[in-house]
Amino acid sequence: MISARRAVHLTSTLLACLAIGLPAYARAADEGTVSYEKESEQAFRQQLAARQIAAVTINKRIRTLRLTLKDGRHVKASYPAHTEPQVARALRRAGAKVSVLSKAQAESEANKAPRHHKIRYILGGVVIALVVIGGAVFLIRRRRLDY
């Protein structure tokens, strides 16, 4: 059996490791992704007319365009329903490299959006559970030592 002091020490050490490790884990997950800033359809049309678009990926499922501009910026725009063929044709005429996501890729991207905080909630629940378990162990061990 471990003593109450040791249980408290182990619990606090574990919590400290989690507190240090969670932000590092979140940063590592974000480093590999490209962040797209949102823009209006009007701004997209202006960039198209000025031939500033180098490459574009079209997601037909959620009607979005992921644009890579010639200056290196990444932006995301949407287009009206049922206009994908016209938009793709206009992009090709403007000299942009156009790619269209497959049905499976488009659906997986569409399903990603609502669950962006899921891992944080799970880890928060684990931390709270560890605090409760550590407190319970501390109180039980303390009562046993009093008798």
C-alpha positions in Angstrom: 0.0 0.0 0.0 1.2 3.5 -0.7 1.1 6.3 1.8 -1.3 9.2 1.6 1.7 11.6 1.0 2.9 9.4 -1.9 -0.6 9.2 -3.4 -0.9 13.0 -3.3 2.6 13.4 -4.7 1.9 10.9 -7.6 -1.4 12.6 -8.4 0.2 16.1 -8.4 3.1 14.9 -10.6 0.7 13.3 -13.0 -1.4 16.5 -13.2 1.7 18.6 -13.8 2.8 16.3 -16.6 -0.6 16.6 -18.2 -0.6 20.4 -17.8 2.7 20.6 -19.5 2.0 18.0 -22.2 -1.4 19.1 -23.4 -0.4 22.4 -24.9 2.6 20.8 -26.6 0.4 18.1 -28.1 -2.1 20.8 -29.4 0.7 22.8 -31.0 2.2 19.7 -32.6 -1.2 18.8 -34.1 -1.6 22.3 -35.5 1.8 22.6 -37.1 1.1 20.2 -40.0 -2.1 22.0 -41.1 -2.5 25.0 -43.4 -4.9 27.6 -42.1 -7.3 29.2 -44.6 -8.7 32.6 -43.9 -12.3 33.0 -45.0 -13.3 35.5 -47.7 -16.4 36.6 -49.5 -17.6 35.6 -52.9 -17.0 39.1 -54.1 -13.4 39.1 -53.0 -13.0 35.7 -54.8 -14.4 37.2 -58.0 -12.0 40.1 -57.8 -9.0 37.8 -57.4 -10.3 35.7 -60.3 -10.6 38.7 -62.5 -7.1 39.9 -61.5 -5.7 36.3 -62.2 -4.2 36.1 -58.6 -5.3 32.5 -58.1 -2.5 29.8 -58.6 -4.4 26.7 -57.5 -7.8 25.7 -56.2 -9.4 22.7 -54.6 -13.2 22.4 -55.0 -15.4 20.6 -52.5 -18.8 20.0 -54.1 -20.4 18.6 -51.0 -20.1 21.8 -48.9 -19.6 24.2 -51.9 -16.3 25.6 -50.9 -13.1 26.6 -52.7 -9.7 26.3 -51.1 -7.6 28.8 -52.9 -3.8 29.2 -53.0 -3.0 32.7 -54.3 0.1 33.6 -56.3 1.4 35.6 -53.3 1.4 32.4 -51.1 -1.7 33.1 -49.1 -4.4 30.5 -48.5 -8.0 31.5 -48.5 -11.4 29.7 -48.4 -14.4 30.9 -50.3 -17.8 29.5 -51.1 -19.8 29.6 -54.2 -23.6 29.5 -54.9 -25.4 26.2 -55.3 -25.4 24.5 -58.8 -22.7 26.8 -60.2 -19.7 24.5 -59.8 -19.2 23.8 -63.5 -19.2 27.5 -64.3 -16.8 28.3 -61.4 -14.4 25.5 -62.5 -14.5 26.7 -66.1 -13.8 30.3 -65.1 -10.9 29.2 -62.9 -9.3 27.2 -65.7 -9.6 30.1 -68.1 -7.9 32.3 -65.5 -4.9 29.9 -65.5 -5.5 28.3 -62.1 -4.8 24.6 -61.5 -8.2 23.1 -60.5 -8.7 19.9 -58.6 -12.0 18.5 -57.3 -12.2 16.4 -54.1 -13.6 12.9 -54.5 -16.9 12.1 -52.9 -15.3 10.3 -49.9 -12.8 13.1 -49.3 -15.5 15.8 -49.6 -17.7 13.9 -47.1 -14.8 13.4 -44.6 -14.1 17.2 -44.8 -17.8 18.0 -44.3 -17.9 15.8 -41.2 -14.8 17.3 -39.6 -16.3 20.8 -39.0 -18.5 20.3 -36.0 -16.1 18.2 -33.9 -13.1 20.5 -33.5 -13.1 20.5 -29.7 -13.8 16.8 -29.1 -10.2 16.0 -27.9 -10.1 18.9 -25.5 -13.4 17.8 -23.9 -12.1 14.2 -23.5 -8.8 15.3 -22.0 -10.6 17.8 -19.7 -12.8 15.0 -18.5 -9.7 12.8 -17.8 -8.0 15.5 -15.8 -11.1 16.1 -13.7 -11.5 12.3 -13.1 -7.8 12.2 -12.0 -8.3 15.1 -9.6 -11.4 13.4 -8.1 -9.7 10.0 -7.8 -6.6 11.7 -6.2 -8.8 13.6 -3.7 -10.7 10.4 -2.8 -7.5 8.5 -2.2 -6.1 11.3 -0.1 -9.3 11.5 2.1 -9.6 7.7 2.5 -5.9 7.3 3.5 -6.2 10.2 5.9 -9.2 8.7 7.7 -7.4 5.4 8.0 -4.4 7.1 9.6 -6.6 8.9 12.1 -7.9 5.7 13.8 
